[in-house]
Amino acid sequence: MTKTSGMPSGVDVKGFKLPIVGLGTWALRDVVRVVGEAIRVGYRHIDTAQMYGNEAEVGEAVRASGLRSEIVVTTKLQPTNLAPREVERTGKESLRKLGLDAIDLLLIHWPNPGVPLADTLGAMAKLKQEGVTRAIGVSNFTVALIEEAVRVSPAPIVCNQVECHPFLNQDKVIAACRKHGMAVVAYSPVARGEASGNKVLERIGAKYGKTGPQVSLRYLVQQGIVVIPRTNKLPRLKENFALFDFELSDAEMREIHALSSRDGRIVDWSWSPNWD
Ligand SMILES: NC(=O)c1ccc[n+]([C@@H]2O[C@H](COP(=O)([O-])OP(=O)(O)OC[C@H]3O[C@@H](n4cnc5c(N)ncnc54)[C@H](OP(=O)(O)O)[C@@H]3O)[C@@H](O)[C@H]2O)c1
């Protein structure tokens, strides 16, 4: 990471720059308006997915901003689209829906054990070569899957997007990402709102005039972890972006880490991999 205080910065992964604060858009309502407002607030990183059904709206807002070249747009291949032919077809379809010059970052949304990883990553690397996407990455990958992906991918894997917040211990997967020089992108970074009202986070935040969710987000960015909180509310868009005028002490970082456990996971599905 280049900077943790002052103006928002980003992580540079193998030459690909990922702004450290992004906007999540899963289940976001009124997408064009909210993404537009987020860009006006200063967000330069928008997270969408084929599964969210809102790529067209995200693209519309990015184009309308007039700031396209500054913004990183991530989208994700849904697990049923990981066979090479589907990667190619639906990757191009995502780009068409976004209506942009290229996807910036294309991820495997969830691993699919029914499709060889080498085939999927090979097809994604081809899309990168063709300019459909600028970079590729993964999401919901475990340590074992990261190791396999790094071994078989023809193109660099710039990130692993995983659930990450103070209540879930992700030490193992974070260490594996660091080992391979990949960014960690934290989804559900305010624990779907649970960071609000948490006594420890609120007490620490009060010292800096910050809220529990801001402490949760600062805890992550201070470790160089990219965050993509989602909110429909303009005041919270600003709140979730105001992370660069305070710094948590080492003791506070340790106290927040102590809130985490292996069973603090919120997002878990029948198709989830065997978590670390
Ligand atoms: N790769 C994956 O499998 C995966 C899985 C899940 C999510 N994601 C991505 O990560 C993004 C974020 O994760 P998420 O949506 O699961 O959870 P989140 O960002 O941790 O939480 C969103 C919820 O918290 C509330 N909230 C946001 N900021 C707040 C604040 N400052 N104070 C109090 N409440 C606040 C929002 O409500 P209001 O709208 O009412 O503010 C919303 O209900 C998603 O939108 C999606 O882009 C990816």
Ligand as a Chemical Component Dictionary entry (heavy atoms), coordinates in Angstrom:
data_LIG
# 
_chem_comp.id                   LIG 
_chem_comp.type                 NON-POLYMER 
_chem_comp.pdbx_formal_charge   0 
_chem_comp.three_letter_code    LIG 
# 
loop_
_chem_comp_atom.comp_id 
_chem_comp_atom.atom_id 
_chem_comp_atom.alt_atom_id 
_chem_comp_atom.type_symbol 
_chem_comp_atom.charge 
_chem_comp_atom.model_Cartn_x 
_chem_comp_atom.model_Cartn_y 
_chem_comp_atom.model_Cartn_z 
_chem_comp_atom.pdbx_ordinal 
LIG N1  N1  N 0  -17.566 -11.938 -3.751 1  
LIG C1  C1  C 0  -18.625 -12.265 -3.053 2  
LIG O1  O1  O 0  -19.020 -13.452 -2.970 3  
LIG C2  C2  C 0  -19.367 -11.210 -2.303 4  
LIG C3  C3  C 0  -20.261 -11.561 -1.278 5  
LIG C4  C4  C 0  -20.909 -10.531 -0.597 6  
LIG C5  C5  C 0  -20.671 -9.203  -0.942 7  
LIG N2  N2  N 1  -19.819 -8.889  -1.961 8  
LIG C6  C6  C 0  -19.555 -7.477  -2.371 9  
LIG O2  O2  O 0  -19.184 -6.733  -1.220 10 
LIG C7  C7  C 0  -20.064 -5.632  -1.065 11 
LIG C8  C8  C 0  -20.212 -5.280  0.399  12 
LIG O3  O3  O 0  -20.655 -6.383  1.153  13 
LIG P1  P1  P 0  -22.144 -6.517  1.739  14 
LIG O4  O4  O 0  -23.067 -5.742  0.904  15 
LIG O5  O5  O -1 -22.373 -7.977  1.906  16 
LIG O6  O6  O 0  -22.003 -5.960  3.223  17 
LIG P2  P2  P 0  -21.533 -4.596  3.942  18 
LIG O7  O7  O 0  -21.015 -3.615  2.969  19 
LIG O8  O8  O 0  -20.655 -5.006  5.084  20 
LIG O9  O9  O 0  -22.878 -4.104  4.607  21 
LIG C9  C9  C 0  -23.927 -3.520  3.897  22 
LIG C10 C10 C 0  -25.058 -3.266  4.884  23 
LIG O10 O10 O 0  -24.571 -2.465  5.962  24 
LIG C11 C11 C 0  -25.286 -1.241  6.016  25 
LIG N3  N3  N 0  -24.277 -0.186  6.180  26 
LIG C12 C12 C 0  -23.348 0.233   5.281  27 
LIG N4  N4  N 0  -22.604 1.225   5.802  28 
LIG C13 C13 C 0  -23.061 1.441   7.049  29 
LIG C14 C14 C 0  -22.703 2.342   8.067  30 
LIG N5  N5  N 0  -21.725 3.228   7.901  31 
LIG N6  N6  N 0  -23.401 2.283   9.246  32 
LIG C15 C15 C 0  -24.389 1.377   9.434  33 
LIG N7  N7  N 0  -24.776 0.509   8.481  34 
LIG C16 C16 C 0  -24.122 0.538   7.303  35 
LIG C17 C17 C 0  -26.044 -1.112  4.721  36 
LIG O11 O11 O 0  -27.327 -0.573  4.943  37 
LIG P3  P3  P 0  -27.837 0.810   4.228  38 
LIG O12 O12 O 0  -27.852 0.549   2.741  39 
LIG O13 O13 O 0  -29.170 0.992   4.836  40 
LIG O14 O14 O 0  -26.825 1.858   4.622  41 
LIG C18 C18 C 0  -26.209 -2.566  4.284  42 
LIG O15 O15 O 0  -27.379 -3.121  4.842  43 
LIG C19 C19 C 0  -21.345 -6.133  -1.751 44 
LIG O16 O16 O 0  -22.250 -5.091  -1.998 45 
LIG C20 C20 C 0  -20.769 -6.795  -2.968 46 
LIG O17 O17 O 0  -20.387 -5.820  -3.927 47 
LIG C21 C21 C 0  -19.151 -9.889  -2.629 48 
# 
loop_
_chem_comp_bond.comp_id 
_chem_comp_bond.atom_id_1 
_chem_comp_bond.atom_id_2 
_chem_comp_bond.value_order 
_chem_comp_bond.pdbx_ordinal 
LIG N1  C1  SING 1  
LIG C1  O1  DOUB 2  
LIG C1  C2  SING 3  
LIG C2  C3  SING 4  
LIG C2  C21 DOUB 5  
LIG C3  C4  DOUB 6  
LIG C4  C5  SING 7  
LIG C5  N2  DOUB 8  
LIG N2  C6  SING 9  
LIG N2  C21 SING 10 
LIG C6  O2  SING 11 
LIG C6  C20 SING 12 
LIG O2  C7  SING 13 
LIG C7  C8  SING 14 
LIG C7  C19 SING 15 
LIG C8  O3  SING 16 
LIG O3  P1  SING 17 
LIG P1  O4  DOUB 18 
LIG P1  O5  SING 19 
LIG P1  O6  SING 20 
LIG O6  P2  SING 21 
LIG P2  O7  DOUB 22 
LIG P2  O8  SING 23 
LIG P2  O9  SING 24 
LIG O9  C9  SING 25 
LIG C9  C10 SING 26 
LIG C10 O10 SING 27 
LIG C10 C18 SING 28 
LIG O10 C11 SING 29 
LIG C11 N3  SING 30 
LIG C11 C17 SING 31 
LIG N3  C12 SING 32 
LIG N3  C16 SING 33 
LIG C12 N4  DOUB 34 
LIG N4  C13 SING 35 
LIG C13 C14 SING 36 
LIG C13 C16 DOUB 37 
LIG C14 N5  SING 38 
LIG C14 N6  DOUB 39 
LIG N6  C15 SING 40 
LIG C15 N7  DOUB 41 
LIG N7  C16 SING 42 
LIG C17 O11 SING 43 
LIG C17 C18 SING 44 
LIG O11 P3  SING 45 
LIG P3  O12 DOUB 46 
LIG P3  O13 SING 47 
LIG P3  O14 SING 48 
LIG C18 O15 SING 49 
LIG C19 O16 SING 50 
LIG C19 C20 SING 51 
LIG C20 O17 SING 52 
# 
